[in-house]
Amino acid sequence: MPSLFRFLFVVGLFAGLVLGGLYVLAVYFEPVPKEISKPVPGVKIRKQQ
């Protein structure tokens, strides 16, 4: 039974580290917004008259 508790503790610790890292990445490292426009191949835009 102690090995089960040790395993659950290690898995919980690892999950906490992963979730903490994801939180830090999401909060402190916001990407710089920029506009990107690319033509889509095979799509033609009809001009209105």
mmCIF file as Biopython writes it, N, C-alpha, C and O atoms, coordinates in Angstrom:
data_model
#
loop_
_atom_site.group_PDB
_atom_site.id
_atom_site.type_symbol
_atom_site.label_atom_id
_atom_site.label_alt_id
_atom_site.label_comp_id
_atom_site.label_asym_id
_atom_site.label_entity_id
_atom_site.label_seq_id
_atom_site.pdbx_PDB_ins_code
_atom_site.Cartn_x
_atom_site.Cartn_y
_atom_site.Cartn_z
_atom_site.occupancy
_atom_site.B_iso_or_equiv
_atom_site.auth_seq_id
_atom_site.auth_asym_id
_atom_site.pdbx_PDB_model_num
ATOM 1   N N  . MET A ? 1  ? 0.810   -1.210 0.000   1.0 0.0 1  A 1 
ATOM 2   C CA . MET A ? 1  ? 0.000   0.000  0.000   1.0 0.0 1  A 1 
ATOM 3   C C  . MET A ? 1  ? 0.852   1.272  0.000   1.0 0.0 1  A 1 
ATOM 4   O O  . MET A ? 1  ? 0.461   2.242  -0.649  1.0 0.0 1  A 1 
ATOM 5   N N  . PRO A ? 2  ? 2.001   1.319  0.697   1.0 0.0 2  A 1 
ATOM 6   C CA . PRO A ? 2  ? 2.803   2.548  0.652   1.0 0.0 2  A 1 
ATOM 7   C C  . PRO A ? 2  ? 3.291   2.883  -0.757  1.0 0.0 2  A 1 
ATOM 8   O O  . PRO A ? 2  ? 3.455   4.057  -1.091  1.0 0.0 2  A 1 
ATOM 9   N N  . SER A ? 3  ? 3.524   1.858  -1.589  1.0 0.0 3  A 1 
ATOM 10  C CA . SER A ? 3  ? 3.979   2.152  -2.948  1.0 0.0 3  A 1 
ATOM 11  C C  . SER A ? 3  ? 2.866   2.828  -3.749  1.0 0.0 3  A 1 
ATOM 12  O O  . SER A ? 3  ? 3.148   3.642  -4.628  1.0 0.0 3  A 1 
ATOM 13  N N  . LEU A ? 4  ? 1.615   2.502  -3.458  1.0 0.0 4  A 1 
ATOM 14  C CA . LEU A ? 4  ? 0.492   3.164  -4.130  1.0 0.0 4  A 1 
ATOM 15  C C  . LEU A ? 4  ? 0.449   4.637  -3.750  1.0 0.0 4  A 1 
ATOM 16  O O  . LEU A ? 4  ? 0.258   5.498  -4.608  1.0 0.0 4  A 1 
ATOM 17  N N  . PHE A ? 5  ? 0.628   4.928  -2.462  1.0 0.0 5  A 1 
ATOM 18  C CA . PHE A ? 5  ? 0.625   6.327  -2.025  1.0 0.0 5  A 1 
ATOM 19  C C  . PHE A ? 5  ? 1.796   7.096  -2.631  1.0 0.0 5  A 1 
ATOM 20  O O  . PHE A ? 5  ? 1.648   8.251  -3.028  1.0 0.0 5  A 1 
ATOM 21  N N  . ARG A ? 6  ? 2.943   6.459  -2.699  1.0 0.0 6  A 1 
ATOM 22  C CA . ARG A ? 6  ? 4.116   7.102  -3.290  1.0 0.0 6  A 1 
ATOM 23  C C  . ARG A ? 6  ? 3.867   7.374  -4.772  1.0 0.0 6  A 1 
ATOM 24  O O  . ARG A ? 6  ? 4.204   8.450  -5.266  1.0 0.0 6  A 1 
ATOM 25  N N  . PHE A ? 7  ? 3.288   6.426  -5.477  1.0 0.0 7  A 1 
ATOM 26  C CA . PHE A ? 7  ? 2.978   6.601  -6.895  1.0 0.0 7  A 1 
ATOM 27  C C  . PHE A ? 7  ? 1.984   7.743  -7.091  1.0 0.0 7  A 1 
ATOM 28  O O  . PHE A ? 7  ? 2.181   8.591  -7.962  1.0 0.0 7  A 1 
ATOM 29  N N  . LEU A ? 8  ? 0.920   7.773  -6.293  1.0 0.0 8  A 1 
ATOM 30  C CA . LEU A ? 8  ? -0.068  8.843  -6.415  1.0 0.0 8  A 1 
ATOM 31  C C  . LEU A ? 8  ? 0.541   10.201 -6.080  1.0 0.0 8  A 1 
ATOM 32  O O  . LEU A ? 8  ? 0.195   11.207 -6.700  1.0 0.0 8  A 1 
ATOM 33  N N  . PHE A ? 9  ? 1.434   10.233 -5.115  1.0 0.0 9  A 1 
ATOM 34  C CA . PHE A ? 9  ? 2.101   11.484 -4.765  1.0 0.0 9  A 1 
ATOM 35  C C  . PHE A ? 9  ? 2.972   11.980 -5.923  1.0 0.0 9  A 1 
ATOM 36  O O  . PHE A ? 9  ? 2.955   13.168 -6.245  1.0 0.0 9  A 1 
ATOM 37  N N  . VAL A ? 10 ? 3.724   11.086 -6.541  1.0 0.0 10 A 1 
ATOM 38  C CA . VAL A ? 10 ? 4.594   11.468 -7.659  1.0 0.0 10 A 1 
ATOM 39  C C  . VAL A ? 10 ? 3.757   11.916 -8.854  1.0 0.0 10 A 1 
ATOM 40  O O  . VAL A ? 10 ? 4.096   12.904 -9.505  1.0 0.0 10 A 1 
ATOM 41  N N  . VAL A ? 11 ? 2.686   11.214 -9.149  1.0 0.0 11 A 1 
ATOM 42  C CA . VAL A ? 11 ? 1.814   11.606 -10.267 1.0 0.0 11 A 1 
ATOM 43  C C  . VAL A ? 11 ? 1.155   12.951 -9.981  1.0 0.0 11 A 1 
ATOM 44  O O  . VAL A ? 11 ? 1.063   13.793 -10.874 1.0 0.0 11 A 1 
ATOM 45  N N  . GLY A ? 12 ? 0.701   13.164 -8.761  1.0 0.0 12 A 1 
ATOM 46  C CA . GLY A ? 12 ? 0.098   14.443 -8.397  1.0 0.0 12 A 1 
ATOM 47  C C  . GLY A ? 12 ? 1.104   15.587 -8.462  1.0 0.0 12 A 1 
ATOM 48  O O  . GLY A ? 12 ? 0.776   16.685 -8.911  1.0 0.0 12 A 1 
ATOM 49  N N  . LEU A ? 13 ? 2.325   15.325 -8.013  1.0 0.0 13 A 1 
ATOM 50  C CA . LEU A ? 13 ? 3.374   16.339 -8.082  1.0 0.0 13 A 1 
ATOM 51  C C  . LEU A ? 13 ? 3.688   16.695 -9.530  1.0 0.0 13 A 1 
ATOM 52  O O  . LEU A ? 13 ? 3.825   17.871 -9.866  1.0 0.0 13 A 1 
ATOM 53  N N  . PHE A ? 14 ? 3.803   15.696 -10.379 1.0 0.0 14 A 1 
ATOM 54  C CA . PHE A ? 14 ? 4.078   15.924 -11.797 1.0 0.0 14 A 1 
ATOM 55  C C  . PHE A ? 14 ? 2.936   16.700 -12.454 1.0 0.0 14 A 1 
ATOM 56  O O  . PHE A ? 14 ? 3.181   17.630 -13.223 1.0 0.0 14 A 1 
ATOM 57  N N  . ALA A ? 15 ? 1.699   16.325 -12.156 1.0 0.0 15 A 1 
ATOM 58  C CA . ALA A ? 15 ? 0.545   17.037 -12.723 1.0 0.0 15 A 1 
ATOM 59  C C  . ALA A ? 15 ? 0.515   18.485 -12.245 1.0 0.0 15 A 1 
ATOM 60  O O  . ALA A ? 15 ? 0.195   19.386 -13.020 1.0 0.0 15 A 1 
ATOM 61  N N  . GLY A ? 16 ? 0.844   18.715 -10.977 1.0 0.0 16 A 1 
ATOM 62  C CA . GLY A ? 16 ? 0.894   20.078 -10.455 1.0 0.0 16 A 1 
ATOM 63  C C  . GLY A ? 16 ? 1.961   20.912 -11.136 1.0 0.0 16 A 1 
ATOM 64  O O  . GLY A ? 16 ? 1.735   22.086 -11.431 1.0 0.0 16 A 1 
ATOM 65  N N  . LEU A ? 17 ? 3.114   20.324 -11.389 1.0 0.0 17 A 1 
ATOM 66  C CA . LEU A ? 17 ? 4.182   21.042 -12.093 1.0 0.0 17 A 1 
ATOM 67  C C  . LEU A ? 17 ? 3.774   21.390 -13.519 1.0 0.0 17 A 1 
ATOM 68  O O  . LEU A ? 17 ? 4.028   22.498 -13.991 1.0 0.0 17 A 1 
ATOM 69  N N  . VAL A ? 18 ? 3.144   20.446 -14.199 1.0 0.0 18 A 1 
ATOM 70  C CA . VAL A ? 18 ? 2.704   20.696 -15.573 1.0 0.0 18 A 1 
ATOM 71  C C  . VAL A ? 18 ? 1.639   21.787 -15.605 1.0 0.0 18 A 1 
ATOM 72  O O  . VAL A ? 18 ? 1.718   22.708 -16.419 1.0 0.0 18 A 1 
ATOM 73  N N  . LEU A ? 19 ? 0.652   21.691 -14.731 1.0 0.0 19 A 1 
ATOM 74  C CA . LEU A ? 19 ? -0.402  22.701 -14.707 1.0 0.0 19 A 1 
ATOM 75  C C  . LEU A ? 19 ? 0.136   24.067 -14.286 1.0 0.0 19 A 1 
ATOM 76  O O  . LEU A ? 19 ? -0.283  25.091 -14.826 1.0 0.0 19 A 1 
ATOM 77  N N  . GLY A ? 20 ? 1.051   24.088 -13.339 1.0 0.0 20 A 1 
ATOM 78  C CA . GLY A ? 20 ? 1.671   25.347 -12.936 1.0 0.0 20 A 1 
ATOM 79  C C  . GLY A ? 20 ? 2.461   25.962 -14.078 1.0 0.0 20 A 1 
ATOM 80  O O  . GLY A ? 20 ? 2.410   27.175 -14.284 1.0 0.0 20 A 1 
ATOM 81  N N  . GLY A ? 21 ? 3.184   25.146 -14.816 1.0 0.0 21 A 1 
ATOM 82  C CA . GLY A ? 21 ? 3.933   25.651 -15.966 1.0 0.0 21 A 1 
ATOM 83  C C  . GLY A ? 21 ? 3.024   26.193 -17.051 1.0 0.0 21 A 1 
ATOM 84  O O  . GLY A ? 21 ? 3.311   27.231 -17.648 1.0 0.0 21 A 1 
ATOM 85  N N  . LEU A ? 22 ? 1.931   25.497 -17.309 1.0 0.0 22 A 1 
ATOM 86  C CA . LEU A ? 22 ? 0.973   25.983 -18.303 1.0 0.0 22 A 1 
ATOM 87  C C  . LEU A ? 22 ? 0.347   27.300 -17.868 1.0 0.0 22 A 1 
ATOM 88  O O  . LEU A ? 22 ? 0.127   28.186 -18.693 1.0 0.0 22 A 1 
ATOM 89  N N  . TYR A ? 23 ? 0.059   27.434 -16.582 1.0 0.0 23 A 1 
ATOM 90  C CA . TYR A ? 23 ? -0.513  28.675 -16.068 1.0 0.0 23 A 1 
ATOM 91  C C  . TYR A ? 23 ? 0.469   29.835 -16.243 1.0 0.0 23 A 1 
ATOM 92  O O  . TYR A ? 23 ? 0.096   30.918 -16.693 1.0 0.0 23 A 1 
ATOM 93  N N  . VAL A ? 24 ? 1.721   29.589 -15.881 1.0 0.0 24 A 1 
ATOM 94  C CA . VAL A ? 24 ? 2.735   30.645 -16.018 1.0 0.0 24 A 1 
ATOM 95  C C  . VAL A ? 24 ? 2.895   31.038 -17.481 1.0 0.0 24 A 1 
ATOM 96  O O  . VAL A ? 24 ? 2.988   32.225 -17.791 1.0 0.0 24 A 1 
ATOM 97  N N  . LEU A ? 25 ? 2.930   30.064 -18.384 1.0 0.0 25 A 1 
ATOM 98  C CA . LEU A ? 25 ? 3.054   30.377 -19.808 1.0 0.0 25 A 1 
ATOM 99  C C  . LEU A ? 25 ? 1.850   31.163 -20.312 1.0 0.0 25 A 1 
ATOM 100 O O  . LEU A ? 25 ? 2.002   32.067 -21.133 1.0 0.0 25 A 1 
ATOM 101 N N  . ALA A ? 26 ? 0.666   30.831 -19.834 1.0 0.0 26 A 1 
ATOM 102 C CA . ALA A ? 26 ? -0.545  31.502 -20.311 1.0 0.0 26 A 1 
ATOM 103 C C  . ALA A ? 26 ? -0.658  32.918 -19.771 1.0 0.0 26 A 1 
ATOM 104 O O  . ALA A ? 26 ? -1.180  33.793 -20.462 1.0 0.0 26 A 1 
ATOM 105 N N  . VAL A ? 27 ? -0.182  33.169 -18.554 1.0 0.0 27 A 1 
ATOM 106 C CA . VAL A ? 27 ? -0.370  34.475 -17.931 1.0 0.0 27 A 1 
ATOM 107 C C  . VAL A ? 27 ? 0.771   35.435 -18.262 1.0 0.0 27 A 1 
ATOM 108 O O  . VAL A ? 27 ? 0.522   36.599 -18.577 1.0 0.0 27 A 1 
ATOM 109 N N  . TYR A ? 28 ? 2.003   34.970 -18.196 1.0 0.0 28 A 1 
ATOM 110 C CA . TYR A ? 28 ? 3.145   35.883 -18.300 1.0 0.0 28 A 1 
ATOM 111 C C  . TYR A ? 28 ? 3.740   35.996 -19.699 1.0 0.0 28 A 1 
ATOM 112 O O  . TYR A ? 28 ? 4.517   36.918 -19.947 1.0 0.0 28 A 1 
ATOM 113 N N  . PHE A ? 29 ? 3.411   35.112 -20.605 1.0 0.0 29 A 1 
ATOM 114 C CA . PHE A ? 29 ? 3.999   35.147 -21.935 1.0 0.0 29 A 1 
ATOM 115 C C  . PHE A ? 29 ? 2.915   35.282 -22.986 1.0 0.0 29 A 1 
ATOM 116 O O  . PHE A ? 29 ? 2.649   34.350 -23.745 1.0 0.0 29 A 1 
ATOM 117 N N  . GLU A ? 30 ? 2.283   36.467 -23.022 1.0 0.0 30 A 1 
ATOM 118 C CA . GLU A ? 30 ? 1.240   36.729 -24.010 1.0 0.0 30 A 1 
ATOM 119 C C  . GLU A ? 30 ? 1.886   36.988 -25.367 1.0 0.0 30 A 1 
ATOM 120 O O  . GLU A ? 30 ? 2.864   37.732 -25.442 1.0 0.0 30 A 1 
ATOM 121 N N  . PRO A ? 31 ? 1.371   36.399 -26.431 1.0 0.0 31 A 1 
ATOM 122 C CA . PRO A ? 31 ? 1.940   36.667 -27.750 1.0 0.0 31 A 1 
ATOM 123 C C  . PRO A ? 31 ? 1.580   38.073 -28.220 1.0 0.0 31 A 1 
ATOM 124 O O  . PRO A ? 31 ? 0.544   38.619 -27.839 1.0 0.0 31 A 1 
ATOM 125 N N  . VAL A ? 32 ? 2.439   38.648 -29.043 1.0 0.0 32 A 1 
ATOM 126 C CA . VAL A ? 32 ? 2.176   39.968 -29.607 1.0 0.0 32 A 1 
ATOM 127 C C  . VAL A ? 32 ? 1.193   39.798 -30.762 1.0 0.0 32 A 1 
ATOM 128 O O  . VAL A ? 32 ? 1.490   39.084 -31.719 1.0 0.0 32 A 1 
ATOM 129 N N  . PRO A ? 33 ? 0.013   40.451 -30.687 1.0 0.0 33 A 1 
ATOM 130 C CA . PRO A ? 33 ? -0.954  40.282 -31.768 1.0 0.0 33 A 1 
ATOM 131 C C  . PRO A ? 33 ? -0.491  41.001 -33.034 1.0 0.0 33 A 1 
ATOM 132 O O  . PRO A ? 33 ? -0.039  42.145 -32.975 1.0 0.0 33 A 1 
ATOM 133 N N  . LYS A ? 34 ? -0.605  40.333 -34.167 1.0 0.0 34 A 1 
ATOM 134 C CA . LYS A ? 34 ? -0.298  40.959 -35.437 1.0 0.0 34 A 1 
ATOM 135 C C  . LYS A ? 34 ? -1.223  40.396 -36.500 1.0 0.0 34 A 1 
ATOM 136 O O  . LYS A ? 34 ? -1.727  39.278 -36.385 1.0 0.0 34 A 1 
ATOM 137 N N  . GLU A ? 35 ? -1.430  41.181 -37.518 1.0 0.0 35 A 1 
ATOM 138 C CA . GLU A ? 35 ? -2.379  40.803 -38.557 1.0 0.0 35 A 1 
ATOM 139 C C  . GLU A ? 35 ? -1.643  40.059 -39.668 1.0 0.0 35 A 1 
ATOM 140 O O  . GLU A ? 35 ? -0.593  40.497 -40.138 1.0 0.0 35 A 1 
ATOM 141 N N  . ILE A ? 36 ? -2.201  38.954 -40.068 1.0 0.0 36 A 1 
ATOM 142 C CA . ILE A ? 36 ? -1.612  38.156 -41.141 1.0 0.0 36 A 1 
ATOM 143 C C  . ILE A ? 36 ? -2.675  37.934 -42.203 1.0 0.0 36 A 1 
ATOM 144 O O  . ILE A ? 36 ? -3.795  37.525 -41.897 1.0 0.0 36 A 1 
ATOM 145 N N  . SER A ? 37 ? -2.325  38.203 -43.431 1.0 0.0 37 A 1 
ATOM 146 C CA . SER A ? 37 ? -3.258  37.907 -44.520 1.0 0.0 37 A 1 
ATOM 147 C C  . SER A ? 37 ? -2.520  37.139 -45.604 1.0 0.0 37 A 1 
ATOM 148 O O  . SER A ? 37 ? -1.469  37.563 -46.086 1.0 0.0 37 A 1 
ATOM 149 N N  . LYS A ? 38 ? -3.087  36.009 -45.973 1.0 0.0 38 A 1 
ATOM 150 C CA . LYS A ? 38 ? -2.488  35.168 -46.997 1.0 0.0 38 A 1 
ATOM 151 C C  . LYS A ? 38 ? -3.576  34.788 -47.990 1.0 0.0 38 A 1 
ATOM 152 O O  . LYS A ? 38 ? -4.716  34.538 -47.598 1.0 0.0 38 A 1 
ATOM 153 N N  . PRO A ? 39 ? -3.239  34.745 -49.251 1.0 0.0 39 A 1 
ATOM 154 C CA . PRO A ? 39 ? -4.232  34.265 -50.212 1.0 0.0 39 A 1 
ATOM 155 C C  . PRO A ? 39 ? -4.444  32.752 -50.057 1.0 0.0 39 A 1 
ATOM 156 O O  . PRO A ? 39 ? -3.495  31.992 -49.860 1.0 0.0 39 A 1 
ATOM 157 N N  . VAL A ? 40 ? -5.689  32.347 -50.149 1.0 0.0 40 A 1 
ATOM 158 C CA . VAL A ? 40 ? -6.024  30.932 -50.053 1.0 0.0 40 A 1 
ATOM 159 C C  . VAL A ? 40 ? -6.051  30.378 -51.473 1.0 0.0 40 A 1 
ATOM 160 O O  . VAL A ? 40 ? -6.800  30.872 -52.316 1.0 0.0 40 A 1 
ATOM 161 N N  . PRO A ? 41 ? -5.242  29.358 -51.744 1.0 0.0 41 A 1 
ATOM 162 C CA . PRO A ? 41 ? -5.208  28.838 -53.117 1.0 0.0 41 A 1 
ATOM 163 C C  . PRO A ? 41 ? -6.541  28.202 -53.518 1.0 0.0 41 A 1 
ATOM 164 O O  . PRO A ? 41 ? -7.142  27.448 -52.752 1.0 0.0 41 A 1 
ATOM 165 N N  . GLY A ? 42 ? -6.985  28.518 -54.724 1.0 0.0 42 A 1 
ATOM 166 C CA . GLY A ? 42 ? -8.199  27.916 -55.249 1.0 0.0 42 A 1 
ATOM 167 C C  . GLY A ? 42 ? -9.453  28.669 -54.898 1.0 0.0 42 A 1 
ATOM 168 O O  . GLY A ? 42 ? -10.540 28.217 -55.258 1.0 0.0 42 A 1 
ATOM 169 N N  . VAL A ? 43 ? -9.368  29.799 -54.210 1.0 0.0 43 A 1 
ATOM 170 C CA . VAL A ? 43 ? -10.552 30.564 -53.852 1.0 0.0 43 A 1 
ATOM 171 C C  . VAL A ? 43 ? -10.492 31.905 -54.575 1.0 0.0 43 A 1 
ATOM 172 O O  . VAL A ? 43 ? -9.523  32.653 -54.444 1.0 0.0 43 A 1 
ATOM 173 N N  . LYS A ? 44 ? -11.535 32.194 -55.333 1.0 0.0 44 A 1 
ATOM 174 C CA . LYS A ? 44 ? -11.588 33.464 -56.042 1.0 0.0 44 A 1 
ATOM 175 C C  . LYS A ? 44 ? -12.654 34.344 -55.409 1.0 0.0 44 A 1 
ATOM 176 O O  . LYS A ? 44 ? -13.727 33.870 -55.035 1.0 0.0 44 A 1 
ATOM 177 N N  . ILE A ? 45 ? -12.351 35.607 -55.296 1.0 0.0 45 A 1 
ATOM 178 C CA . ILE A ? 45 ? -13.288 36.553 -54.706 1.0 0.0 45 A 1 
ATOM 179 C C  . ILE A ? 45 ? -14.019 37.253 -55.841 1.0 0.0 45 A 1 
ATOM 180 O O  . ILE A ? 45 ? -13.401 37.805 -56.752 1.0 0.0 45 A 1 
ATOM 181 N N  . ARG A ? 46 ? -15.349 37.220 -55.770 1.0 0.0 46 A 1 
ATOM 182 C CA . ARG A ? 46 ? -16.143 37.911 -56.792 1.0 0.0 46 A 1 
ATOM 183 C C  . ARG A ? 46 ? -16.225 39.383 -56.447 1.0 0.0 46 A 1 
ATOM 184 O O  . ARG A ? 46 ? -16.487 39.752 -55.303 1.0 0.0 46 A 1 
ATOM 185 N N  . LYS A ? 47 ? -15.999 40.214 -57.439 1.0 0.0 47 A 1 
ATOM 186 C CA . LYS A ? 47 ? -16.130 41.674 -57.233 1.0 0.0 47 A 1 
ATOM 187 C C  . LYS A ? 47 ? -17.572 42.062 -57.404 1.0 0.0 47 A 1 
ATOM 188 O O  . LYS A ? 47 ? -18.224 41.634 -58.356 1.0 0.0 47 A 1 
ATOM 189 N N  . GLN A ? 48 ? -18.081 42.869 -56.494 1.0 0.0 48 A 1 
ATOM 190 C CA . GLN A ? 48 ? -19.470 43.301 -56.577 1.0 0.0 48 A 1 
ATOM 191 C C  . GLN A ? 48 ? -19.591 44.465 -57.548 1.0 0.0 48 A 1 
ATOM 192 O O  . GLN A ? 48 ? -18.687 45.293 -57.662 1.0 0.0 48 A 1 
ATOM 193 N N  . GLN A ? 49 ? -20.732 44.517 -58.253 1.0 0.0 49 A 1 
ATOM 194 C CA . GLN A ? 49 ? -20.933 45.546 -59.260 1.0 0.0 49 A 1 
ATOM 195 C C  . GLN A ? 49 ? -21.710 46.699 -58.712 1.0 0.0 49 A 1 
ATOM 196 O O  . GLN A ? 49 ? -21.972 47.664 -59.430 1.0 0.0 49 A 1 
#
